[in-house]
């Protein structure tokens, strides 16, 4: 098995190289040179397997001879060690609590993808992908640094997967949009200890960080030097690792139907479209899926593409109650287009370059109709999401997360659209536990009902414990006047972060990971990036009356690059700050900064405080 770019620029790439590179050199996404086809006979055999065994059979098709079956089996089965349900992905019947059996309605099921360690479907992709990358890194004697942009679920799942892989070859930097993820999602990242992990929050929309990270990955010398690797869903490993839950869900639905081979509809909450692309790949492989239905929120580019053929980037990102699917340009639309066009890489290159250069791609009428033969979609705004969530609770006795409620809203909205006499069964994919989204769920069902859920056995105890843990403050990257300027600044900051990884492996400057240094009643924020100490610490001492805050890297360069001579009364304070910094950073000790006296290495670091939650009604983005 070899891999190529959706744009035709790379070919003959091995499985391990495709995973390690993330994006192809020509800016495209990796896909198999030939997608395996699954016969009905094989489907029949696979339908009797348990989940890990099914996943192993699927992955064997894509790994080729790079891993022995024993090693692959160890990695695959280990990926599900921390799942709490014996089926990994349980399928439950979605029926009204007071409905009588009439036989007139096609069965509807919910596939729960959130029984992993971070309570979301991303665990199904990240646990396996990270283990594969760790194995290849250890085999090749290389370091890997994961750069991850998240709208709420990918980041926690990736950080947990890195921790579970327990490999000294791995490091991770996670970026999330400020004020646009839930408290529990934030805590899943800011409470993870260890110098292999760094968290950055930025001012912008959910996918505004994609371009800076793509530029870093495209700089081959820089990427090779730092072992950069992206593990968002543009990485081939994510849709491949998510194939098993589509095959599994189909088999479990068919258990209730007439026979294997019956067609089923899948309804999926749609953000960056990694899950949707994976389901489409499963369909192309031979899984009998009739229609893929994408539920989207107000950030509705996928809905507009399917319904009108207009793959056009919006000028703004809307703050919604389903923040994890707040996406303006879903990168996996490229994989969907690739298979829609019969793997026409030349056409895909033309389309995607047009999209990248103008922010607009309009499909012809013929291509729009071809897309509608396979896909359907519904736009579910916050009001419709809340209504779907309440309907699910009141009439079906099922409490979904807000993103799963978007899928339920799409199910309700598209039921009855088909003109076919026989309507197939449907599987609605519940992508996260409601425990992660207190504010959104409370908006829909009220505080009293939320408290009942929170105090019930259904609320995961590990989530309850997480809400009591202390947090480490993330770095904050501010927006500039335009989106282009912001992205250029963030790219520069990303390069500085990579330069900051040294022998200590991380960016936080004391053992607790807390960023503010507290001196009496004065808090002074110190931004230390490995060997990148800029100017004199006395510049910060002289500004000690300034309220503590997190600075951007640009601000840190400016703030610390204009040293002022300290007065004699400030010298002791200067020595204490510089000593604390040196004591916590072995790399800096080699710089031999003048007048530095290391502080007591056993001194107690101040307790970190929680980052402020920003409540935003709308997030207008800077114009290009």
C-alpha positions in Angstrom: 0.0 0.0 0.0 1.4 3.4 -1.0 -0.1 6.9 -0.7 -0.4 10.0 -2.9 -1.6 13.6 -2.6 -5.1 14.6 -3.5 -3.4 17.2 -5.8 -1.1 14.7 -7.6 2.2 16.1 -6.4 3.3 13.2 -4.2 3.2 9.5 -5.1 4.6 6.3 -3.8 4.7 7.5 -0.2 4.8 4.9 2.6 2.3 4.6 5.4 4.7 5.9 8.1 5.8 8.8 5.9 2.3 9.8 5.1 1.4 9.9 8.9 4.6 11.8 9.8 4.2 14.5 7.1 0.5 15.3 7.7 0.1 17.6 4.7 1.6 16.5 1.3 4.4 18.7 -0.1 2.1 20.2 -2.7 -0.4 21.3 0.0 -2.8 18.4 -0.6 -4.0 15.6 1.7 -2.7 12.1 1.6 -5.0 9.3 0.3 -4.3 5.7 -0.6 -3.2 5.3 -4.2 -5.9 2.6 -4.4 -8.7 2.4 -1.9 -9.3 -1.2 -0.9 -12.6 -2.7 -1.9 -14.5 -4.9 0.6 -16.5 -7.8 -0.7 -19.9 -8.8 0.7 -18.3 -12.1 1.9 -15.7 -10.2 3.8 -18.3 -7.9 5.3 -20.1 -11.0 6.5 -17.0 -12.3 8.3 -16.2 -8.9 9.8 -19.7 -8.5 11.1 -19.0 -11.2 13.7 -15.8 -9.6 15.1 -15.5 -7.6 18.3 -14.5 -3.9 17.9 -10.7 -4.2 18.3 -10.5 -7.2 16.0 -12.5 -5.3 13.4 -10.2 -2.3 13.7 -7.2 -4.6 13.2 -8.6 -6.2 10.0 -9.2 -2.7 8.6 -5.8 -1.3 9.5 -4.0 -4.3 8.0 -5.3 -3.1 4.6 -3.5 0.2 4.9 -0.3 -0.5 6.9 1.1 -3.0 4.4 4.4 -4.6 5.3 5.6 -1.7 7.6 4.3 -3.4 10.7 4.1 -7.0 11.6 0.6 -8.2 12.6 1.7 -8.8 16.1 3.0 -5.3 16.5 0.0 -3.8 14.8 -2.4 -5.8 17.0 -0.6 -4.5 20.1 -0.9 -0.9 19.0 -4.6 -1.3 17.9 -5.8 -3.1 21.0 -3.9 -0.8 23.3 -5.7 2.1 21.7 -9.0 1.0 23.4 -7.5 0.2 26.9 -9.1 3.3 28.5 -12.5 3.0 26.9 -15.2 2.4 29.5 -17.8 0.5 27.5 -17.2 -3.1 26.6 -18.4 -2.5 23.0 -16.2 0.6 22.6 -19.0 2.1 20.5 -22.4 1.0 21.8 -25.4 1.4 19.5 -28.8 2.2 21.1 -32.3 2.4 19.7 -33.6 5.9 19.4 -37.4 5.6 19.9 -40.0 7.7 21.5 -40.6 6.6 25.1 -44.4 6.4 24.6 -44.4 5.1 21.0 -46.3 2.0 20.2 -44.9 -0.6 17.8 -46.5 0.1 14.4 -43.8 -1.1 12.0 -44.4 2.0 9.8 -41.2 3.8 10.8 -37.7 2.8 9.8 -35.5 2.1 12.8 -33.2 4.9 14.1 -30.1 4.3 16.2 -27.6 6.4 18.1 -23.9 5.3 17.9 -22.2 6.7 21.0 -18.6 7.6 20.1 -17.7 9.2 23.4 -16.7 6.4 25.8 -13.0 7.1 25.5 -10.8 8.9 28.1 -11.7 12.4 27.0 -15.5 11.7 26.4 -15.5 12.4 22.6 -15.1 10.6 19.3 -11.6 12.1 18.8 -10.3 9.4 21.2 -11.1 6.8 18.5 -8.7 8.5 16.1 -6.1 10.1 18.3 -5.3 7.1 20.5 -4.4 4.9 17.5 -2.7 7.6 15.4 -0.5 8.8 18.3 0.5 5.2 19.1 1.5 4.5 15.5 3.5 7.7 15.3 5.2 6.9 18.6 6.2 3.5 17.4 7.6 4.8 14.1 9.5 7.6 16.0 11.1 5.1 18.4 11.9 2.8 15.5 13.6 5.5 13.5 15.2 7.2 16.6 13.4 10.5 15.9 11.6 13.1 17.9 8.1 14.1 17.0 6.4 17.4 17.8 2.7 17.5 17.3 1.1 20.8 16.4 -2.6 20.6 17.0 -5.3 23.2 16.4 -8.5 22.5 18.2 -12.1 23.8 18.5 -12.5 21.9 21.8 -12.2 18.1 21.4 -9.1 17.3 19.3 -6.7 19.1 21.7 -7.7 17.2 24.9 -7.9 13.9 23.0 -4.4 14.5 21.5 -2.8 15.5 24.8 -4.3 12.4 26.5 -3.1 10.2 23.7 0.4 11.5 24.0 0.3 10.9 27.8 -1.1 7.4 27.3 1.6 6.5 24.7 4.2 7.3 27.3 7.0 7.9 24.7 9.9 10.2 25.3 10.0 10.8 21.5 6.7 12.8 21.6 6.0 16.5 22.3 2.8 18.4 21.7 1.7 22.0 21.3 -2.1 22.6 21.3 -3.8 25.8 20.0 -7.4 26.7 20.8 -9.5 29.9 20.0 -9.9 32.0 23.1 -13.4 31.9 24.7 -14.7 29.4 22.3 -14.4 26.1 24.1 -16.2 24.8 27.2 -14.7 24.9 30.7 -14.3 21.2 30.9 -12.6 21.1 27.5 -10.2 23.8 28.6 -9.5 22.0 31.9 -8.8 18.7 30.0 -5.8 20.6 28.5 -4.7 23.0 31.2 -4.6 20.3 34.0 -2.3 17.9 32.1 1.2 18.0 33.8 4.5 17.3 32.2 6.9 19.3 30.0 6.0 17.4 26.9 2.8 19.5 26.5 2.2 23.2 25.9 -1.1 25.0 25.4 -1.7 28.2 23.5 -4.9 30.2 23.1 -5.4 32.7 20.3 -7.8 35.4 19.3 -9.6 34.3 16.2 -11.9 31.7 14.7 -11.8 28.0 15.0 -9.8 27.3 11.9 -7.7 30.5 11.7 -4.7 28.7 13.0 -4.7 26.2 10.2 -2.8 28.3 7.7 0.1 29.2 10.1 0.5 25.5 11.0 0.3 24.5 7.4 3.1 27.0 6.5 5.3 25.6 9.3 4.7 22.0 8.0 5.4 23.1 4.4 8.8 24.5 5.4 10.6 21.2 4.9 13.9 22.2 6.6 12.1 23.6 9.6 9.7 20.7 9.9 12.5 18.2 9.6 14.7 20.0 12.2 11.9 20.0 14.8 10.1 16.7 13.8 6.9 18.6 13.2 3.8 16.5 12.7 0.1 17.5 12.5 -2.5 15.2 14.0 -5.6 17.1 13.1 -7.9 15.3 10.7 -6.0 16.4 7.7 -3.5 13.7 8.8 -4.4 10.5 6.9 -4.2 8.5 10.1 -7.3 10.2 11.6 -9.9 9.1 8.9 -8.2 5.7 8.7 -8.4 5.2 12.5 -12.1 6.3 12.4 -13.1 3.8 9.7 -13.8 1.0 12.3 -16.6 2.8 14.1 -18.5 3.2 10.8 -18.2 -0.4 9.9 -19.1 -1.4 13.4 -22.1 0.8 13.6 -23.4 -0.5 10.3 -23.0 -4.1 11.5 -24.8 -3.4 14.8 -27.7 -1.6 12.9 -28.0 -4.5 10.5 -28.4 -6.9 13.5 -31.9 -5.3 13.7 -32.6 -5.4 10.0 -33.5 -8.0 7.5 -30.1 -8.9 6.1 -26.5 -7.8 5.6 -26.3 -5.6 2.6 -29.3 -3.5 3.5 -28.5 0.2 3.0 -28.3 2.6 6.0 -28.2 6.4 6.3 -25.5 8.0 8.5 -26.2 11.4 10.2 -23.0 13.1 11.4 -22.3 16.5 13.1 -20.0 18.2 10.7 -17.0 20.5 11.5 -13.7 19.9 9.8 -15.3 16.9 8.1 -12.8 14.3 9.2 -15.6 12.0 10.4 -17.6 12.6 7.2 -14.7 12.0 4.9 -14.0 8.7 6.8 -17.6 7.7 6.3 -17.4 8.5 2.6 -14.2 6.4 2.3 -16.1 3.5 4.0 -18.8 3.9 1.4 -16.3 3.9 -1.4 -14.8 0.8 0.0 -18.1 -1.0 -0.2 -20.0 -0.4 3.0 -23.7 -0.1 2.1 -24.3 3.5 3.0 -27.1 5.2 1.1 -26.8 8.8 2.2 -24.4 10.8 4.4 -26.2 13.6 6.2 -24.2 16.5 7.6 -25.6 18.5 10.5 -24.0 22.0 10.7 -24.5 25.0 12.9 -24.5 28.7 11.8 -21.0 28.3 10.5 -22.6 26.5 7.5 -20.1 26.2 4.7 -20.7 22.5 4.4 -24.5 23.0 4.2 -24.0 25.7 1.5 -21.7 23.5 -0.5 -24.1 20.6 -0.6 -27.3 22.6 -1.1 -26.0 25.3 -3.6 -22.5 24.2 -4.7 -21.0 27.3 -3.1 -17.8 26.4 -1.2 -17.3 30.0 -0.1 -15.4 31.1 3.0 -17.5 33.4 5.3 -16.3 36.8 6.4 -17.0 36.0 10.1 -17.1 33.2 12.5 -20.2 32.9 14.7 -20.0 32.1 18.3 -22.4 29.2 18.9 -23.6 26.7 21.5 -21.9 23.9 19.5 -18.4 25.5 19.3 -16.5 22.3 18.5 -17.9 22.4 14.9 -17.3 26.1 14.4 -15.4 25.8 11.1 -15.1 28.2 8.2 -13.1 26.1 5.7 -13.2 22.3 6.5 -10.0 20.9 5.1 -11.4 17.4 4.7 -13.8 18.8 2.0 -10.7 18.2 -0.2 -10.8 14.5 0.4 -14.5 14.4 -0.2 -14.1 16.3 -3.5 -11.3 13.8 -4.4 -13.5 10.8 -4.2 -16.5 12.6 -5.6 -14.6 13.4 -8.8 -13.4 9.8 -9.2 -9.9 10.6 -7.7 -9.2 13.4 -10.3 -6.1 15.0 -8.7 -5.7 17.5 -11.5 -9.2 18.9 -11.1 -8.8 18.9 -7.3 -5.5 20.9 -7.6 -7.3 23.5 -9.7 -10.3 23.7 -7.4 -8.3 23.9 -4.2 -5.8 26.5 -5.5 -8.8 28.6 -6.5 -10.3 28.3 -3.1 -7.0 29.2 -1.4 -6.4 32.2 -3.6 -9.9 33.6 -3.6 -11.8 32.0 -0.7 -14.5 30.9 -3.1 -15.1 27.8 -5.2 -18.4 27.4 -7.0 -19.3 23.9 -8.2 -21.0 23.4 -11.6 -24.5 22.2 -11.7 -23.4 18.8 -12.7 -21.0 18.4 -9.7 -23.5 19.8 -7.3 -26.1 17.2 -8.4 -23.5 14.4 -8.1 -22.8 15.6 -4.6 -26.5 15.6 -3.7 -26.8 12.0 -4.9 -24.6 11.0 -1.9 -24.9 13.8 0.6 -27.6 15.8 2.3 -27.3 18.5 5.0 -29.3 20.7 7.3 -28.3 24.0 9.0 -29.2 23.9 12.7 -28.8 27.2 14.5 -28.7 27.5 18.2 -32.5 27.8 18.6 -33.0 24.6 16.5 -30.2 22.8 18.4 -31.8 23.6 21.7 -35.2 22.5 20.4 -33.7 19.2 19.1 -32.0 18.7 22.5 -35.2 19.3 24.4 -37.2 17.0 22.1 -34.6 14.3 22.5 -34.9 14.5 26.3 -38.6 15.0 26.6 -39.8 12.6 23.9 -37.0 10.0 23.6 -35.5 10.1 27.1 -32.0 10.7 25.7 -29.6 13.6 26.7 -27.2 14.4 23.9 -24.3 16.9 23.8 -25.0 20.1 21.7 -23.0 18.8 18.7 -24.9 15.5 18.8 -28.1 17.6 19.1 -27.1 19.3 15.8 -27.0 15.9 14.2 -30.4 15.1 15.8 -31.7 18.4 14.4 -30.5 17.4 11.0 -32.1 14.0 11.3 -35.5 15.6 12.2 -35.1 18.2 9.4 -34.3 15.7 6.6 -36.7 12.9 7.6 -39.2 12.5 4.8 -37.2 14.3 2.2 -36.6 11.2 0.1 -39.0 10.2 -2.6 -38.1 6.5 -2.3 -40.8 4.2 -1.1 -38.6 2.4 1.3 -36.7 4.5 3.7 -33.5 2.9 5.1 -32.6 2.8 8.8 -30.5 5.6 10.2 -27.6 5.8 12.5 -27.0 9.2 14.2 -23.5 9.6 15.5 -23.2 11.1 19.0 -19.7 12.5 19.1 -19.3 13.7 22.7 -20.7 13.3 26.2 -23.0 16.1 27.4 -20.8 16.3 30.5 -18.3 18.5 28.6 -20.8 21.3 27.8 -22.5 22.6 30.9 -23.3 26.1 29.6 -24.8 24.9 26.3 -26.8 22.0 27.7 -28.1 24.3 30.5 -29.2 26.8 28.0 -31.3 24.1 26.4 -32.8 22.3 29.4 -32.3 24.7 32.3 -30.1 24.7 35.4 -32.3 22.4 37.4 -32.2 19.6 34.8 -28.5 20.0 34.4 -27.9 19.7 38.1 -30.0 16.5 38.1 -27.7 15.1 35.4 -24.5 16.3 37.1 -25.5 14.5 40.3 -26.6 11.3 38.6 -24.5 8.2 37.9 -24.6 9.1 34.2 -22.2 12.0 34.8 -18.6 10.5 34.6 -16.8 10.6 37.9 -13.5 11.4 36.1 -15.1 14.5 34.7 -16.3 15.5 38.1 -12.8 15.2 39.5 -11.4 17.2 36.6 -13.5 20.2 37.6 -11.7 20.3 40.9 -8.1 20.2 39.6 -5.8 23.2 39.4 -5.0 24.6 36.0 -1.9 25.9 34.2 -2.3 29.1 32.3 -1.9 28.9 28.6 0.0 31.3 26.4 -2.2 33.9 24.8 -1.6 35.1 21.2 -3.4 38.3 20.3 -4.9 39.2 17.0 -3.6 41.9 14.7 -5.5 44.3 12.5 -6.1 41.8 9.8 -6.4 38.1 9.6 -3.3 37.9 7.3 -1.2 39.9 9.8 -2.5 37.7 12.7 -1.6 34.5 10.9 1.9 35.9 10.0 2.4 36.8 13.6 1.2 33.4 14.8 3.5 31.6 12.4 6.5 33.7 13.8 5.4 32.8 17.3 5.2 29.1 16.4 8.8 29.2 15.1 9.8 30.8 18.4 8.0 28.1 20.4 9.9 25.4 18.4 13.2 27.2 19.2 12.2 27.1 22.8 12.1 23.3 23.1 15.4 22.3 24.6 16.6 19.6 26.9 13.8 20.4 29.4 11.3 19.6 26.6 8.8 22.3 27.5 8.0 26.0 27.8 6.7 26.5 31.3 9.3 28.1 33.5 8.7 26.4 36.9 7.8 22.9 38.0 4.2 23.6 38.6 3.7 25.0 35.2 2.2 28.2 36.6 3.3 31.2 34.6 3.0 34.2 36.9 5.7 34.7 39.5 4.3 36.2 42.7 6.5 38.5 44.7 4.6 40.0 47.7 1.6 41.8 46.3 3.2 42.2 42.9 2.7 39.7 40.0 5.0 39.9 37.1 4.5 37.7 34.0 7.7 36.2 32.6 7.7 34.7 29.2 10.7 32.4 28.8 11.1 30.3 25.7 14.1 27.9 26.1 17.2 30.0 25.3 15.2 33.0 24.1 15.7 35.4 27.0 15.4 38.8 25.6 16.9 41.9 27.2 17.2 42.5 30.9 14.9 41.2 33.6 15.2 44.7 35.1 12.8 45.9 32.4 10.1 43.9 34.0 11.1 44.9 37.5 10.7 48.5 36.6 7.2 47.8 35.4 6.2 45.9 38.5 3.1 48.1 39.1 1.6 46.8 35.8 -1.2 44.3 36.4 -0.2 40.7 35.6 -1.2 39.4 32.2 0.0 37.0 29.5 1.9 38.6 26.7 2.2 37.7 23.1 5.7 36.7 21.9 5.9 40.0 20.0 5.0 41.9 23.1 7.6 40.0 25.1 10.3 40.8 22.6 9.2 44.5 22.8 8.8 44.5 26.5 12.0 42.8 27.3 14.1 44.2 24.5 14.4 47.7 26.0 16.3 47.2 29.3 16.3 50.0 31.8 19.0 50.4 34.4 17.6 49.1 37.8 17.9 51.3 40.8 19.9 50.0 43.8 16.7 49.3 45.7 15.5 47.1 42.9 18.6 44.9 42.6 17.5 42.3 45.1 14.2 41.9 43.3 15.9 41.6 40.0 18.2 38.9 41.4 15.3 36.9 42.8 13.4 36.9 39.5 16.4 36.0 37.4 17.5 33.4 39.9 14.0 31.7 39.9 14.1 31.6 36.1 17.6 30.1 36.0 16.8 27.5 38.6 13.8 26.2 36.7 15.6 26.2 33.3 18.8 24.3 33.0 19.3 25.5 29.4 19.3 29.2 30.6 22.0 28.4 33.2 24.4 27.9 30.3 23.9 31.5 29.1 25.9 32.9 32.0 23.6 36.0 32.4 25.5 38.8 34.3 24.9 39.0 38.0 22.6 36.0 38.2 22.4 34.0 41.4 20.1 31.0 41.2 17.3 30.9 43.7 16.6 28.0 46.1 15.6 25.1 43.8 13.4 23.7 46.5 11.3 26.9 46.8 7.5 26.4 46.6 6.1 27.7 43.3 2.9 29.7 43.5 -0.4 27.9 42.8 -1.7 28.5 39.3 -5.0 30.2 38.9 -7.7 29.4 36.3 -7.6 31.3 33.0 -10.5 33.7 32.7 -13.5 32.5 30.7 -14.4 34.9 27.9 -18.1 35.0 26.9 -18.6 36.2 23.4 -21.8 36.6 21.5 -20.2 36.8 18.1 -16.6 36.7 16.8 -16.2 38.9 13.8 -12.9 38.1 12.1 -10.4 40.5 10.6 -10.8 41.0 6.9 -8.1 39.5 4.6 
